[in-house]
């Protein structure tokens, strides 16, 4: 008597290595596509929204402060030009500008070793510009209050010689009408003093990337 063949459960074919590689490549390409779409949306947002930045900062008169001479500290007059390089209206703009000085100094009581160059951030001014449309430049004059510098340095440090640099740091905050978003940005500008500690009137240039650190003394 003939016997019927025994049926066996069918086992799925093992996936081929080539098919696995193709699937992985497809996943990677899909991820890149999503990333590019995300970056394109971000780029469109940046180019379509308001973008407020300082276009230039100028020191309006020569400035000198030597704490060792004990002279009265004069305030620092500057002119700042803001520019909206975006494509939308910026409103509720707030600009805070801080003033810092760099000086060779020792810690109180330190008698040996070479003094270190220390940057102290004290003194500030606030600016509330009008709304700025696309492509608009606005020029403002500010008087940075330097009255606290002498007190702060005498308490915390023992300076040796003149101020070597002044640092002007604008911090911007504003709202964009197109995206309804709120944006902030920080900038740094530095002017060198001559050998007599005088910072000459004129354009103040952006800080080098490696030279933006400051020490804030309360």
C-alpha positions as CSV (number, residue, x, y, z in Angstrom):
1,X,0.0,0.0,0.0
2,X,1.4,3.3,-1.1
3,X,2.0,5.8,1.7
4,X,1.3,9.5,1.3
5,X,4.2,11.9,1.5
6,X,4.5,13.6,4.9
7,X,3.9,17.4,4.5
8,X,6.5,19.5,6.4
9,X,6.0,23.1,7.5
10,X,7.5,25.5,5.1
11,X,10.5,27.4,6.4
12,X,11.0,30.9,5.1
13,X,14.0,31.6,3.0
14,X,16.9,33.2,4.9
15,X,17.3,36.8,3.9
16,X,20.2,37.4,1.5
17,X,23.0,39.6,2.6
18,X,22.5,41.8,-0.4
19,X,18.9,42.4,0.5
20,X,19.9,43.4,4.1
21,X,22.5,45.9,2.8
22,X,20.0,47.4,0.4
23,X,17.5,47.9,3.2
24,X,20.1,49.6,5.4
25,X,21.1,51.9,2.6
26,X,17.5,52.8,2.1
27,X,17.1,53.6,5.8
28,X,20.3,55.8,5.7
29,X,19.1,57.6,2.6
30,X,15.7,58.2,4.1
31,X,17.3,59.6,7.3
32,X,19.5,62.0,5.2
33,X,16.4,63.1,3.3
34,X,14.5,63.9,6.5
35,X,17.6,65.7,7.9
36,X,17.9,67.8,4.8
37,X,14.2,68.7,4.9
38,X,14.6,69.7,8.5
39,X,17.6,71.9,7.7
40,X,15.8,73.4,4.7
41,X,12.9,74.4,6.9
42,X,15.3,75.9,9.5
43,X,17.2,77.8,6.7
44,X,13.9,79.1,5.3
45,X,12.9,80.3,8.8
46,X,16.2,82.1,9.3
47,X,16.1,83.8,5.9
48,X,12.4,84.7,6.2
49,X,12.4,85.9,9.8
50,X,13.9,89.1,11.2
51,X,17.6,88.9,12.0
52,X,19.0,91.8,14.2
53,X,22.7,92.2,14.5
54,X,25.2,95.0,15.3
55,X,26.6,96.3,12.0
56,X,29.2,98.5,13.7
57,X,30.3,99.9,17.0
58,X,32.3,103.1,17.4
59,X,34.0,104.7,20.4
60,X,33.1,108.4,20.2
61,X,36.0,109.8,22.1
62,X,39.4,108.7,23.5
63,X,39.1,106.8,26.8
64,X,41.6,106.1,29.6
65,X,41.3,104.7,33.0
66,X,44.3,103.9,35.2
67,X,43.2,102.7,38.6
68,X,46.7,103.2,40.1
69,X,46.6,107.0,39.4
70,X,43.2,107.0,41.2
71,X,41.6,109.3,38.7
72,X,37.9,109.6,38.4
73,X,36.5,107.1,36.0
74,X,34.8,108.6,32.9
75,X,32.0,106.9,31.2
76,X,32.4,105.3,27.8
77,X,30.5,107.0,24.9
78,X,29.7,104.6,22.0
79,X,27.6,104.6,18.8
80,X,26.0,101.3,17.8
81,X,24.4,100.6,14.4
82,X,21.9,97.8,14.3
83,X,20.8,96.1,11.1
84,X,17.9,93.8,10.2
85,X,19.2,91.5,7.6
86,X,16.1,89.3,7.6
87,X,12.8,89.6,5.7
88,X,10.4,90.3,8.5
89,X,9.6,93.0,11.1
90,X,11.5,92.8,14.4
91,X,9.6,94.2,17.4
92,X,10.0,94.5,21.2
93,X,13.8,94.8,20.7
94,X,15.9,94.9,23.8
95,X,19.6,95.6,23.7
96,X,21.8,95.2,26.8
97,X,25.4,96.4,26.4
98,X,28.0,95.5,29.0
99,X,31.4,97.1,29.4
100,X,34.5,95.1,30.4
101,X,38.2,96.0,30.9
102,X,41.3,93.9,30.6
103,X,44.2,94.7,33.0
104,X,47.3,93.0,34.2
105,X,46.7,92.2,37.9
106,X,47.5,90.1,40.9
107,X,45.2,88.6,43.5
108,X,45.2,90.6,46.8
109,X,48.3,89.7,48.9
110,X,50.0,87.9,46.0
111,X,53.6,89.1,45.8
112,X,55.4,86.6,43.6
113,X,55.1,85.5,40.0
114,X,54.0,87.5,37.0
115,X,50.6,89.3,37.0
116,X,47.9,87.8,34.9
117,X,45.7,89.5,32.3
118,X,42.2,89.6,33.8
119,X,39.0,90.7,32.1
120,X,36.4,92.2,34.4
121,X,32.9,92.8,33.2
122,X,31.2,95.7,35.1
123,X,29.0,98.5,33.9
124,X,26.2,98.4,31.5
125,X,23.6,100.3,29.5
126,X,20.1,99.4,28.1
127,X,18.7,100.3,24.8
128,X,15.1,99.8,23.6
129,X,15.1,100.5,19.8
130,X,12.0,101.1,17.7
131,X,10.6,98.2,15.6
132,X,12.9,97.5,12.7
133,X,11.7,96.4,9.2
134,X,13.7,94.3,6.7
135,X,16.9,96.0,5.6
136,X,16.6,98.8,8.1
137,X,19.7,100.3,9.8
138,X,19.2,102.2,13.1
139,X,22.0,104.2,14.8
140,X,22.0,104.8,18.5
141,X,24.4,106.6,20.9
142,X,24.9,105.2,24.4
143,X,26.9,106.2,27.5
144,X,28.3,103.1,29.1
145,X,28.5,103.6,32.9
146,X,32.0,102.8,34.1
147,X,31.6,104.2,37.6
148,X,31.7,100.7,39.2
149,X,34.9,99.6,37.6
150,X,37.3,101.3,40.0
151,X,35.5,100.0,43.1
152,X,35.3,96.5,41.8
153,X,38.9,96.2,40.8
154,X,40.3,97.7,44.0
155,X,38.3,95.2,46.1
156,X,39.0,92.1,44.0
157,X,42.4,92.7,42.4
158,X,45.7,94.6,42.6
159,X,46.2,96.0,39.1
160,X,49.7,96.7,37.7
161,X,49.8,99.3,35.0
162,X,47.2,100.5,32.6
163,X,44.1,99.0,31.1
164,X,45.1,96.9,28.0
165,X,41.7,96.5,26.3
166,X,38.1,97.4,26.6
167,X,35.4,94.9,25.7
168,X,31.9,95.9,24.6
169,X,29.3,93.1,24.6
170,X,25.8,93.7,23.2
171,X,23.1,91.2,24.0
172,X,20.0,91.3,21.8
173,X,16.5,90.0,22.3
174,X,13.6,90.6,19.9
175,X,10.4,89.1,18.5
176,X,9.8,88.2,14.9
177,X,6.5,89.2,13.4
178,X,6.5,86.4,10.7
179,X,7.2,83.4,13.0
180,X,6.0,84.9,16.2
181,X,9.2,83.6,17.7
182,X,11.5,85.2,20.2
183,X,15.2,85.3,19.5
184,X,18.4,86.2,21.4
185,X,22.0,86.6,20.4
186,X,25.2,87.8,22.1
187,X,28.1,89.6,20.5
188,X,31.6,90.8,21.6
189,X,33.7,93.7,20.4
190,X,37.2,94.6,21.7
191,X,39.5,97.7,21.4
192,X,43.1,97.7,22.3
193,X,44.7,100.5,24.4
194,X,48.0,102.0,23.5
195,X,51.1,101.8,25.8
196,X,49.7,104.7,27.8
197,X,46.4,103.0,28.5
198,X,44.4,105.2,26.0
199,X,41.8,103.6,23.9
200,X,41.5,105.8,20.8
201,X,38.2,106.9,19.3
202,X,37.0,105.0,16.2
203,X,35.7,101.6,15.1
204,X,35.6,98.8,17.7
205,X,36.2,95.4,16.0
206,X,34.6,92.0,16.8
207,X,36.5,89.9,19.4
208,X,38.5,86.9,18.1
209,X,36.7,83.7,18.8
210,X,39.3,82.5,21.3
211,X,39.2,85.9,23.2
212,X,35.6,86.1,24.3
213,X,35.8,84.9,27.8
214,X,35.3,87.3,30.7
215,X,35.3,87.1,34.4
216,X,32.2,88.7,36.0
217,X,32.7,90.2,39.4
218,X,29.4,90.8,41.3
